[in-house]
């Protein structure tokens, strides 16, 4: 028993319909679905735009800005700075003044540089074998370093080995 052709709009789609009829039928269905989805989105958007909210808008006049005064006043305190050469190193991640008055800088390579404050001489103070993200000096003048790969460490011993105070997790 043969099935009767499905009739939607003007197109008849059935076992004997041509590929053009099937494409036209598919276009008609997609157009109708697209229009229904578009109208639904439009209706939801209109509903949300008309949604009552508890806010009551009020006009407000902004005060005139005082300009660059007080802590925002222009100054020249940094105009005398000069660059300190760090050689082939990359960084620094952290810089601090040590108890001896010299600058200490933690580089990406794990090197801790000791630099004269006048910027002349620099030397590798230590290398943690990791990556120091920050450091400070305790009351005895020992450096305590926070290493991302090694954990907390203190100033190297006279033989150059770091003493680990806790392991990285």
N, C-alpha and C positions, 0 to 999 in steps of 0.2 A: 504494500500500500504506500503510495507516494505522499510525502508531506506537502501541505500547501505552502506556497512561498510566504515569507514573512514580509509584511507591508509596513514600512515606516516612512511617513511622508509620501513622496512621489516615487521612491525607489523600491523595487521589488527585489528581495534578495532570497535566493533559494539555490537548490543544487544546480539549476540550469542557468544561473545568472553569470554574466561575464565579469572578468576581473575589474573592468571599469565601474560596473555597478557596485561591486564590493568596496572599491576605493571610495566611491561617492557616499556609500552608506556609512563607512568608517568616518569620513570627514564630517558627515552630518551628526553622528553620535558625539565625536570629539568637540564639535562646535557647541552642541547643546550642553555637554558637561562643562566646558570652559565658561560658557555664559552663566551657568548655574553657580559655579565656583566664584566667578567674578562678582555676581550679584550678592552672593553670601558674604564675601569679604567687604563689599561696599556697605552692606547692611550692618555688619559688625563694627566697621569703622565709624559709621554715622552714630550708632548707639554709644560707642565709647567717647565720641566727641561731645555728645550731649549728656554724658554721665554727670550727675550732680556731685560736686566736691565741697568740702566744708571750708575751703579757703575763701577769704574775701579780699580781693586785691585792693591795695591802697597806693596812692601816688607817694613818691618819696623823692626829695631833692637831696642829691649827694652834696656833701660839704666841699668847698674849694680845697684842693690839696695844698699843703703848706710849701711844697717844693722841696728842694734838696737842702734841708736844714737838720740840725741836731746830729743824730747818728748817721743820717743819710747825706750829710754835707760832703762835698768833694774834698779829698785830701791827697797829699803827695807822699804819704808814708812809705809806700811800696815802690816809689820811683827810683830809689837808689839800689834796688836789688840787682844781683848779677847771678848768672847761671853758674852752677858748680858742675864741673865735668865728672861724670861717673864712668867714663871709659866705654867699654863694650857691654856693660851691664844693661838690663832692662828693668825698669821700675822707677823709683822705689815704691814698695808697698807701704812702708812706714818709716818715718824719720823721727829721731829724738836726740836731745842733747844729753850726753853721758855725764857721769860725775866728774870726769876729767876735763869737761868743757868742750869736748870734740863732738862732732855730729856722727851719729850711727844711723845707717840706712839698711833696711832689709830689702834685698833684691829678689826678683822672681826666680833666679837660679838657686836660691838657698844661701847665697853669700850674704854676710853681714859686713858692710863696709864701714871703716872708721875713717872719717874725713876731717882734716884741719878746718876750723871754722872760717879761715880766710880762703878756703877752697883750693889750697895748693896741693898738699900731699894726701893721697888716699891709699888705703891698704885693706886687704881682706882680713877682717878681724876673726871671723870664723865662718864655717859652712855647716849647716845643720843636716845636709843631705835630704832636705825636704823643701818646704816653702813656708817661710816665716810670714805670718799675716800681721803680726804686731808684737811689740815687746816693750818692756819697761825695766827700770833699775830699782832694786830693793834698797833698804837702808844701808846695807853693807857694800853697795855699789855693784852687786852681781846683776847681770842681765838675766831676765826671765823672759823667754820667748814662747809665743804661741805658734806652733808649727802645724799647718793643716794636715801634714802627713805623719808627723812623729809625735804629736801631742805637746804637753808642756815640758820645756827643758830649761835648765839654768846655764849660766855662763860656762864656757868650756873650761875644763881642768887645765893645769899647766901643760899637759901633754897634748891638748887640743881636742879631747873627747868631750862630748856633751854629756851631762848627767841628766837623765830623764827622770822627771818627778811624777809623771803620769803618762799612761799610754793613750794613743788616739783610739777612739772607738770606731 
